[in-house]
Amino acid sequence: MAVESGSRHGPPPHTAPPPAAEATSLRRGTLGVADIAFFVISAAAPLTVMAGTSPLALGAGGPGAPVGYLLAGATLALFAVGFTTMARHVRNGGGFYAFITRGLGRPAGFGVATVALLAYNGMQIGVYGLLATATQDALRAFWGIHVPWPPIAVVGVAVIWYLGYRSIDFGAKVLGVLLVAETGILVLLAGGVLLRGGAHGLALDSFTPGNVLVPGTGAVLAFAFAAFTGFESTAIYRYEARDPARTIPRATYIAVAFLGLFYAFTIWIVIQAVGSDAIVRAALHDPAGLFFTATTQYVGTWAADLMHLFIVTSILASQLAFHNAINRYALAMAREGVLPALVGRVHHRHRSPYLAGAAQSVLAVLVVLGFALAGADPYQQLLMWMNTPGMLGLLALQAITAVAVPLYFRRFAHDEGALRTVVTPIAATVLMAGALWLVVAKINLMTGAPFTTNAVLVLTVPVAFALGLLLARRVRRGRPEVYAGFAAEPDDDESTETTGPDATETTGPDPTDREAAAR
């Protein structure tokens, strides 16, 4: 049976909405492939990951570390196959929770929605601690002055709020510029190392089995998977994408491929800069200064100074990308009736979910001030305690989504093929579960915290999922109409996503409706 398109469950024929409806919808057809790729790559913060955490991976895994990042990229590419295939059928803008509701049912969808809000907020708010410490380092490097971290973090919240308040295309332009800056400084380092032949000549021993199959490879993989957080948020932008059936898959694959190859290449470059025989010693001795030292040696002091500045802008870009993702999750849940309707309002001129953005920014200020009043360290506590459950939550969401894909496609006839709907999702499920286990097993390397603290951070994710299950039960009893419509396919004009004569999108049945539930 052919897949239905634009019929019983598809979007209605495109008609121009009245001005009032237009004023309350997101700006449709605004984002192209490059725009969405900028958002998700910026969320990963390539420069910050390379300068901040890859030295820890090098200290644990040695010269074979680049392969760990390639393996992580390959695993996430497998996940992306089923993820993007399902994205062509699920038109709801709820991202993970919409996908998982389709495959595993509404209770799981509520649980995942709660985890998603925890994870994205944890990733975004925790990074204000990193922004503060990176800005302090830059001010010290440029002018030798010290500024307390809380004011820096609060100013950062205000900057991110304003950028999120503006239109999505404005944010895409800002992220494009910042992404070029942060990757450009690493390209300069690569050029200097390649032109001068590194410390002892260029070598490919990083890719030999003797350097890859070492005891520290598990730790390298844990750091590598953590470095890709945010790439899956492409589906959240479907209402604002041009032809999302094509744009979202392409942006997802570009993001995964770019991050995997760029990470592996950059780490290989710094190994060549120091030498394979000395990289572990250098990474353990001065992990924070490894990239700055290499940049000073092979490019110049001016480039190392720029790196301090671009790390700050890299962090800002990452926070803006996560802020936008959170706002769109909140908007979708408000329009489902789960969050207050006020959160679902869209600015009449900028077409941004501005009240969701304001609420998220207020939450960020409260968390930052809470940590500050408690005398907490911005890096060891604000960053690590907020980011760790965020990172684990996103990995868990990816693994659960991989499980949902084949279950969703079992429910109706389609022409996608078993490779995309069964084989790769099952393989991705196994690999993503392994990745999650690796990260949990090596969590002490990332946080440096005692066992009890790490246990609390890890258990935050299942607790959030359990709270989502309780919320589902409460909504089902108290507001059955909201429960019945949770993650349902939109049938209003806002879901009309075709922008050209050849733009098509297939959509399967909504397995969360009463008839499918009865089956």
C-alpha positions as CSV (number, residue, x, y, z in Angstrom):
1,M,0.0,0.0,0.0
2,A,1.4,3.4,-0.9
3,V,2.1,5.8,1.9
4,E,-0.5,8.5,2.3
5,S,0.6,12.0,1.6
6,G,-1.5,15.0,2.4
7,S,-4.7,13.0,2.7
8,R,-6.3,11.6,5.8
9,H,-3.4,12.3,8.2
10,G,-1.4,14.7,6.1
11,P,-1.4,18.5,6.1
12,P,-4.3,20.3,4.6
13,P,-4.0,22.1,1.3
14,H,-2.0,25.3,1.7
15,T,-4.1,28.4,2.2
16,A,-3.0,31.8,3.3
17,P,-3.8,32.3,6.9
18,P,-5.6,35.4,8.1
19,P,-3.4,38.1,9.6
20,A,-4.3,37.2,13.2
21,A,-3.2,33.6,12.7
22,E,-0.1,34.7,10.9
23,A,0.9,37.0,13.8
24,T,0.8,34.1,16.3
25,S,2.8,31.5,14.3
26,L,6.5,30.9,14.0
27,R,8.1,32.3,10.9
28,R,7.6,29.4,8.4
29,G,9.9,28.7,5.5
30,T,12.8,30.8,7.0
31,L,15.6,28.3,7.7
32,G,17.5,26.4,5.1
33,V,19.9,23.5,5.5
34,A,22.9,25.8,6.4
35,D,20.9,27.7,9.0
36,I,19.7,24.6,10.9
37,A,23.2,23.1,10.6
38,F,24.6,26.3,12.2
39,F,22.2,25.9,15.1
40,V,23.0,22.3,15.9
41,I,26.8,22.5,15.3
42,S,26.9,25.7,17.4
43,A,25.1,23.8,20.2
44,A,28.0,21.4,20.3
45,A,30.5,24.3,20.7
46,P,33.4,22.8,18.7
47,L,36.1,25.1,19.9
48,T,35.1,24.8,23.5
49,V,35.0,21.0,23.2
50,M,38.4,20.8,21.6
51,A,40.2,23.2,24.0
52,G,38.2,22.2,27.1
53,T,37.6,18.5,27.1
54,S,39.6,16.8,24.3
55,P,42.8,17.1,26.3
56,L,41.2,14.9,29.0
57,A,40.4,12.4,26.3
58,L,44.0,12.6,25.1
59,G,45.3,12.1,28.6
60,A,43.1,9.0,29.0
61,G,43.4,7.4,25.5
62,G,46.7,8.8,24.1
63,P,47.4,9.1,20.3
64,G,44.5,6.9,19.3
65,A,41.9,9.4,20.6
66,P,40.9,10.7,17.1
67,V,39.4,7.2,16.3
68,G,37.1,7.5,19.3
69,Y,35.5,10.6,17.9
70,L,35.2,9.0,14.5
71,L,33.5,5.9,16.1
72,A,31.1,8.2,18.0
73,G,30.3,10.1,14.8
74,A,29.6,6.8,12.9
75,T,27.3,5.6,15.7
76,L,25.3,8.8,15.7
77,A,25.1,8.7,11.9
78,L,23.4,5.3,12.3
79,F,21.0,6.8,14.7
80,A,20.4,9.7,12.3
81,V,19.2,7.2,9.6
82,G,16.1,6.2,11.6
83,F,15.7,9.6,13.2
84,T,15.5,11.5,9.9
85,T,13.4,8.8,8.3
86,M,10.8,9.2,11.0
87,A,11.1,13.0,10.8
88,R,9.6,12.8,7.3
89,H,6.4,11.2,8.8
90,V,6.0,13.0,12.1
91,R,5.1,16.6,11.6
92,N,4.6,17.5,15.2
93,G,7.2,20.1,16.4
94,G,7.8,18.4,19.7
95,G,11.0,16.6,18.6
96,F,12.0,13.7,20.8
97,Y,8.7,13.5,22.8
98,A,6.6,13.4,19.6
99,F,8.8,10.7,18.1
100,I,8.7,8.5,21.2
101,T,5.0,9.0,21.7
102,R,4.5,7.7,18.2
103,G,6.5,4.6,18.9
104,L,6.1,3.9,22.6
105,G,2.8,5.6,23.6
106,R,1.8,8.7,25.5
107,P,3.1,7.8,29.0
108,A,6.6,7.4,27.6
109,G,6.1,10.6,25.6
110,F,5.3,12.5,28.8
111,G,8.3,11.0,30.5
112,V,10.6,11.9,27.7
113,A,9.2,15.5,27.5
114,T,10.1,16.0,31.1
115,V,13.6,14.6,30.5
116,A,14.0,16.8,27.5
117,L,13.2,19.9,29.4
118,L,15.6,18.9,32.2
119,A,18.4,18.0,29.7
120,Y,18.3,21.1,27.5
121,N,17.9,23.4,30.5
122,G,20.7,21.6,32.3
123,M,23.0,21.9,29.3
124,Q,22.1,25.6,28.7
125,I,22.1,26.9,32.2
126,G,25.2,25.0,33.4
127,V,27.3,26.5,30.6
128,Y,26.8,30.0,32.2
129,G,29.4,28.8,34.7
130,L,31.8,28.0,31.8
131,L,31.0,31.3,30.2
132,A,31.9,33.1,33.4
133,T,35.2,31.3,33.9
134,A,36.2,31.6,30.2
135,T,35.4,35.3,30.3
136,Q,37.5,35.7,33.4
137,D,40.4,34.0,31.6
138,A,40.0,36.3,28.6
139,L,39.8,39.5,30.8
140,R,42.9,38.3,32.6
141,A,44.8,37.5,29.4
142,F,43.9,40.8,27.7
143,W,43.9,43.4,30.5
144,G,45.0,41.6,33.6
145,I,41.7,42.3,35.5
146,H,39.5,40.1,37.6
147,V,35.7,40.3,37.6
148,P,33.6,38.1,39.9
149,W,31.8,35.3,38.0
150,P,28.1,36.0,38.9
151,P,27.8,39.4,37.1
152,I,29.4,37.8,34.0
153,A,26.9,35.0,34.0
154,V,23.9,37.3,34.5
155,V,25.0,39.5,31.7
156,G,25.3,36.4,29.6
157,V,21.7,35.5,30.4
158,A,20.6,38.9,29.2
159,V,22.5,38.7,26.0
160,I,21.1,35.2,25.2
161,W,17.6,36.3,26.0
162,Y,17.8,39.2,23.6
163,L,19.2,37.1,20.8
164,G,16.5,34.5,21.3
165,Y,13.9,37.3,21.5
166,R,14.8,38.4,18.0
167,S,13.7,36.5,14.9
168,I,15.1,33.0,14.1
169,D,16.8,34.2,11.0
170,F,18.6,36.9,13.0
171,G,19.8,34.2,15.4
172,A,20.9,32.0,12.5
173,K,23.1,34.9,11.1
174,V,24.7,35.5,14.5
175,L,25.4,31.8,14.9
176,G,26.9,31.6,11.4
177,V,29.4,34.3,12.1
178,L,30.3,32.9,15.5
179,L,30.7,29.4,14.2
180,V,33.0,30.6,11.4
181,A,35.1,32.4,14.0
182,E,35.5,29.4,16.4
183,T,36.3,26.9,13.7
184,G,38.5,29.4,11.8
185,I,41.0,29.7,14.7
186,L,41.3,25.9,14.8
187,V,41.9,25.9,11.0
188,L,44.7,28.4,11.6
189,L,46.3,26.1,14.1
190,A,45.9,23.2,11.7
191,G,47.6,25.2,8.9
192,G,50.5,26.1,11.1
193,V,51.1,22.5,12.1
194,L,50.8,21.1,8.6
195,L,53.1,23.7,7.1
196,R,55.8,23.1,9.7
197,G,55.4,19.4,9.8
198,G,54.5,19.1,13.5
199,A,56.9,18.3,16.2
200,H,58.6,15.3,14.5
201,G,57.0,15.1,11.1
202,L,53.4,14.2,10.3
203,A,52.4,10.6,11.1
204,L,49.2,8.5,11.0
205,D,50.1,6.3,14.0
206,S,46.9,7.6,15.7
207,F,44.9,5.2,13.5
208,T,47.0,2.0,14.2
209,P,45.4,-0.8,16.3
210,G,48.2,-0.5,18.8
211,N,47.2,3.1,19.7
212,V,43.4,2.6,19.4
213,L,42.9,-0.7,21.3
214,V,44.2,0.6,24.7
215,P,42.6,0.6,28.2
216,G,41.6,4.3,27.9
217,T,39.5,3.9,24.8
218,G,36.3,3.6,26.8
219,A,37.0,7.0,28.4
220,V,37.8,8.5,25.0
221,L,34.4,7.3,23.7
222,A,32.6,8.7,26.7
223,F,34.1,12.2,26.0
224,A,33.4,11.8,22.3
225,F,29.7,11.0,22.6
226,A,29.4,13.9,25.0
227,A,30.9,16.2,22.4
228,F,28.0,15.7,20.0
229,T,25.2,16.9,22.2
230,G,22.7,19.1,20.5
231,F,22.9,17.7,16.9
232,E,19.5,16.0,17.2
233,S,17.7,19.2,17.7
234,T,17.2,19.7,14.0
235,A,13.7,18.3,14.2
236,I,12.6,21.0,16.6
237,Y,12.9,23.6,13.8
238,R,10.6,21.9,11.3
239,Y,7.9,24.6,11.5
240,E,10.5,27.2,10.5
241,A,12.4,25.1,8.0
242,R,12.0,25.3,4.2
243,D,10.8,21.9,3.0
244,P,11.5,20.1,6.3
245,A,11.2,16.7,4.7
246,R,14.5,17.4,2.9
247,T,16.1,20.2,5.0
248,I,16.0,18.4,8.4
249,P,17.7,15.1,7.2
250,R,20.4,17.0,5.3
251,A,21.1,19.4,8.2
252,T,21.3,16.4,10.5
253,Y,23.8,14.4,8.4
254,I,25.9,17.5,7.7
255,A,26.1,18.3,11.4
256,V,27.1,14.7,12.4
257,A,29.6,14.4,9.5
258,F,31.2,17.8,10.2
259,L,31.5,17.3,13.9
260,G,32.9,13.8,13.6
261,L,35.5,14.7,11.0
262,F,36.4,18.1,12.5
263,Y,36.9,16.7,16.0
264,A,39.0,13.8,14.8
265,F,41.1,16.0,12.5
266,T,41.6,18.7,15.1
267,I,42.7,16.2,17.8
268,W,45.1,14.6,15.3
269,I,46.5,18.1,14.6
270,V,47.3,18.8,18.2
271,I,48.9,15.3,18.5
272,Q,51.2,16.2,15.6
273,A,51.9,19.6,17.2
274,V,53.2,18.0,20.4
275,G,54.3,14.5,19.1
276,S,52.7,11.1,19.7
277,D,55.3,10.2,22.3
278,A,54.6,13.3,24.4
279,I,50.9,14.0,24.0
280,V,49.7,12.1,27.0
281,R,52.3,13.8,29.3
282,A,51.4,17.2,27.9
283,A,47.6,16.7,28.2
284,L,47.9,15.5,31.8
285,H,50.3,18.3,32.8
286,D,48.3,21.2,31.4
287,P,45.0,20.2,29.9
288,A,43.6,23.7,30.0
289,G,46.6,25.1,28.2
290,L,47.3,22.4,25.6
291,F,45.6,24.1,22.6
292,F,46.8,27.6,23.7
293,T,50.4,26.4,23.9
294,A,50.2,24.7,20.5
295,T,48.5,27.8,18.9
296,T,51.2,30.1,20.4
297,Q,54.0,27.9,19.1
298,Y,52.6,27.3,15.5
299,V,50.7,30.4,14.8
300,G,51.6,33.1,17.3
301,T,50.6,34.8,20.6
302,W,48.0,36.9,18.8
303,A,46.2,33.7,17.7
304,A,46.2,32.3,21.2
305,D,44.7,35.6,22.5
306,L,42.0,35.4,19.8
307,M,41.3,31.8,20.9
308,H,40.5,33.2,24.4
309,L,38.0,35.5,22.8
310,F,36.5,32.9,20.5
311,I,36.0,30.4,23.3
312,V,33.8,33.0,24.9
313,T,31.8,33.5,21.6
314,S,31.7,29.7,21.1
315,I,30.1,29.3,24.5
316,L,27.6,32.1,23.7
317,A,26.7,30.4,20.4
318,S,26.1,27.1,22.2
319,Q,23.9,28.7,24.8
320,L,21.9,30.5,22.1
321,A,21.3,27.3,20.2
322,F,20.2,25.5,23.3
323,H,18.0,28.5,24.4
324,N,16.2,28.4,21.0
325,A,15.7,24.6,21.3
326,I,14.3,24.9,24.9
327,N,11.9,27.7,23.7
328,R,10.6,25.6,20.9
329,Y,10.1,22.6,23.2
330,A,8.2,24.8,25.6
331,L,6.2,26.3,22.8
332,A,5.2,22.9,21.6
333,M,4.2,21.6,25.0
334,A,2.2,24.8,25.7
335,R,0.3,24.3,22.5
336,E,-0.4,20.7,23.6
337,G,-1.9,22.1,26.8
338,V,0.7,20.6,29.0
339,L,2.4,23.9,29.9
340,P,0.5,27.1,30.5
341,A,-0.9,28.7,27.4
342,L,1.0,31.9,28.1
343,V,4.3,30.1,27.3
344,G,3.0,29.4,23.8
345,R,2.7,33.0,22.7
346,V,4.7,34.1,19.7
347,H,5.9,37.6,19.2
348,H,3.9,39.5,16.6
349,R,6.9,41.0,14.8
350,H,9.9,38.7,15.5
351,R,7.8,35.5,15.4
352,S,9.8,34.1,18.3
353,P,8.4,32.2,21.3
354,Y,9.4,35.2,23.4
355,L,7.5,34.4,26.6
356,A,9.0,30.9,26.7
357,G,12.4,32.6,26.2
358,A,11.7,35.0,29.1
359,A,10.7,32.2,31.4
360,Q,13.8,30.2,30.5
361,S,16.0,33.2,31.1
362,V,14.4,33.9,34.5
363,L,15.0,30.3,35.5
364,A,18.6,30.7,34.4
365,V,19.1,33.8,36.6
366,L,17.5,32.1,39.6
367,V,19.8,29.0,39.2
368,V,22.9,31.2,38.7
369,L,22.1,33.3,41.7
370,G,21.3,30.3,43.8
371,F,24.8,28.8,43.0
372,A,26.4,32.2,43.6
373,L,24.7,32.7,47.0
374,A,25.8,29.2,48.0
375,G,29.4,30.0,47.3
376,A,29.6,27.4,44.6
377,D,32.4,27.2,42.1
378,P,31.1,28.1,38.6
379,Y,33.1,25.4,36.8
380,Q,33.2,22.4,39.2
381,Q,29.7,22.9,40.5
382,L,27.4,25.1,38.3
383,L,28.8,23.6,35.1
384,M,29.3,20.0,36.1
385,W,26.3,19.6,38.3
386,M,23.9,21.0,35.7
387,N,25.6,19.7,32.5
388,T,26.0,16.1,33.6
389,P,22.3,15.2,33.9
390,G,21.8,17.3,30.8
391,M,24.3,15.3,28.8
392,L,23.0,12.0,30.1
393,G,19.4,13.0,29.4
394,L,20.2,13.7,25.8
395,L,22.0,10.4,25.3
396,A,19.1,8.6,26.9
397,L,16.6,10.4,24.7
398,Q,18.6,9.3,21.6
399,A,18.7,5.7,22.7
400,I,14.9,5.7,23.5
401,T,14.2,7.4,20.1
402,A,16.2,4.6,18.4
403,V,13.9,2.1,20.1
404,A,10.8,4.0,19.0
405,V,11.6,4.1,15.3
406,P,11.0,0.4,14.3
407,L,8.0,0.2,16.6
408,Y,6.5,3.2,14.9
409,F,7.0,1.9,11.4
410,R,5.5,-1.5,12.3
411,R,2.1,0.2,12.7
412,F,1.4,1.1,9.1
413,A,2.4,0.3,5.5
414,H,5.2,2.4,4.0
415,D,7.9,2.3,1.4
416,E,10.9,3.4,3.5
417,G,12.6,0.0,3.5
418,A,13.8,-2.3,6.3
419,L,17.3,-0.9,6.3
420,R,16.1,2.6,7.4
421,T,13.3,1.5,9.6
422,V,14.5,-1.7,11.3
423,V,18.1,-2.6,10.8
424,T,19.9,0.7,11.4
425,P,17.5,1.7,14.3
426,I,18.1,-1.6,16.1
427,A,21.9,-1.3,15.6
428,A,21.7,2.3,16.8
429,T,19.8,1.2,19.9
430,V,22.5,-1.2,20.9
431,L,25.3,1.3,20.2
432,M,23.5,4.2,21.9
433,A,22.8,2.1,25.0
434,G,26.5,1.1,25.0
435,A,27.5,4.8,24.7
436,L,25.2,5.7,27.6
437,W,26.7,2.9,29.7
438,L,30.2,4.1,28.9
439,V,29.4,7.7,29.9
440,V,27.9,6.6,33.2
441,A,30.8,4.3,33.9
442,K,33.3,7.1,33.3
443,I,31.3,9.9,34.8
444,N,34.0,10.5,37.5
445,L,36.5,11.4,34.8
446,M,34.1,14.2,33.6
447,T,32.9,15.6,36.9
448,G,35.8,14.9,39.3
449,A,33.1,14.6,41.9
450,P,32.8,11.9,44.7
451,F,30.7,8.8,44.2
452,T,27.6,10.2,46.0
453,T,27.5,13.4,44.0
454,N,27.8,11.4,40.7
455,A,25.1,9.0,41.8
456,V,22.7,11.9,42.4
457,L,23.6,13.5,39.1
458,V,23.0,10.2,37.2
459,L,19.8,9.3,39.0
460,T,18.3,12.8,38.2
461,V,17.5,11.5,34.7
462,P,15.3,8.5,35.6
463,V,13.7,10.5,38.3
464,A,12.7,13.1,35.8
465,F,11.3,10.3,33.5
466,A,9.3,9.0,36.5
467,L,7.9,12.4,37.2
468,G,6.8,12.6,33.5
469,L,5.0,9.3,34.0
470,L,3.2,10.7,37.0
471,L,2.3,13.8,35.0
472,A,0.9,11.6,32.2
473,R,-1.3,9.8,34.7
474,R,-2.6,13.1,36.2
475,V,-3.3,14.7,32.9
476,R,-5.1,11.5,31.7
477,R,-7.4,11.6,34.7
478,G,-7.9,15.4,35.0
479,R,-7.7,16.6,31.4
480,P,-8.4,13.7,29.1
481,E,-8.8,15.9,26.1
482,V,-5.2,17.2,26.6
483,Y,-3.9,13.6,27.1
484,A,-5.7,12.4,23.9
485,G,-4.2,15.2,21.9
486,F,-0.7,14.9,23.2
487,A,1.9,14.8,20.4
488,A,-0.9,14.5,17.8
489,E,-0.2,15.5,14.2
490,P,-1.1,19.1,13.6
491,D,-3.9,19.7,11.1
492,D,-3.9,23.5,11.2
493,D,-2.2,25.8,8.7
494,E,0.9,26.1,10.8
495,S,1.7,22.6,9.9
496,T,1.6,23.3,6.2
497,E,5.3,22.9,5.3
498,T,5.6,22.6,1.5
499,T,7.2,25.5,-0.2
500,G,7.5,24.4,-3.8
501,P,5.7,22.4,-6.4
502,D,7.9,19.4,-5.8
503,A,8.0,19.6,-2.0
504,T,6.3,16.5,-0.6
505,E,6.2,14.9,2.8
506,T,4.8,11.6,3.7
507,T,3.0,11.0,7.0
508,G,1.8,7.8,8.6
509,P,-1.1,7.3,10.9
510,D,-1.0,8.7,14.4
511,P,-0.7,5.6,16.5
512,T,-1.5,7.5,19.6
513,D,-5.2,8.0,18.6
514,R,-7.9,5.9,20.2
515,E,-8.2,3.4,17.3
516,A,-4.5,2.7,17.2
517,A,-4.3,2.4,20.9
518,A,-7.1,-0.2,20.8
519,R,-5.1,-2.2,18.3
